[in-house]
Amino acid sequence: MSARRLSDDETGALRRSLTSCQPSDAKRSTRQIVLTFGLFVVLIAAMYATVNVSIWLTLALALPTAGLVVRIFILQHDCGHGSLFISRRANDWIGRVCSLATLTPYANWRRHHAGHHAVWNNLDRRESGTDIYSTCLTVSEYRRLSRVSRLFYRLVRHPLVALGLLPPVVFVLLYRLPFDTPKSWRRERLSVHATNLALVAMFVGMGLVLGFGNVARVQLPVITFAAIAGVWLFSIQHRFHAATWLKGDSWNAIAASLHGSSHLRLPQPLRWFSGDIGYHHVHHLNPRIPNYRLAECHDGNRVLDRVASIDLLQGMRAARYWLWDEHRQRMVRFRDARR
């Protein structure tokens, strides 16, 4: 897709259309919550019922259950943007409930994620490094690294590490600590500790009733699969072969949405499990649009047809693109940096 700027008329029409998609529907949002959590409880109960019968059946059930955790994370994500309900109080309480399934402190994650929405695909305002998934080095920066630093950079970002090993570590362990949260963010740091206390109470209670070994055999596979799928979903949608990184006056929210975010075309039922987050360009154009309106907003704007579209297979391959080549103006793989 070319990096042509939209005309003033196109920009105005797009903004009006996005605003029309923004209002949430309380009944529709409530149905999403009831259906998603209802299915989640049923599948979790089925996993506990089978854990002493067949561990393989339990693991098979862990896959759709993990898919529901991803969907719950999307609901929490919408709450963080104030898009699931009109009421901020409703969004905050539902977000906190979701955090008990996703193991993600609601207020803390919400503020960090707001920072992402301020700087995504902006070469002049890249993150410091705690979030490796929504940032990158340029080829020239990578080449200036020492051999050891270059090796470490590549090792951490190898697909087996970045998308296999690290996601469960992040959700199970790192989210238990406000390690990257400034001390001045008191509310956010409190949310980490409050979430931890609620999780301890919940899992201790379940362990006393169901057995701690059974709780581990059910919960760990679910959060592992969910973390891997969720991190993959969010990470590839700014780092794919056609993604553009902008700098200076060339960066603005519309340009970064159209050229730095993808339209990930997933088959059903993956679209349902992922809450249509594949329409990531629409989400970045207006984060207040609830997940169930993203597709209709995309379909109602012909200008959005020019956004880079990737399918499931291309999404899998996108895990290899970690460097921005300023000369070629495209994302490249590590091996391409040697050329």
Summary of the structure (lengths in Angstrom):
residues: 339
radius of gyration: 20.4
end to end distance: 24.2
largest distance: 63.6
contacts: 1056
relative contact order: 0.15
helix: 68%
strand: 5%
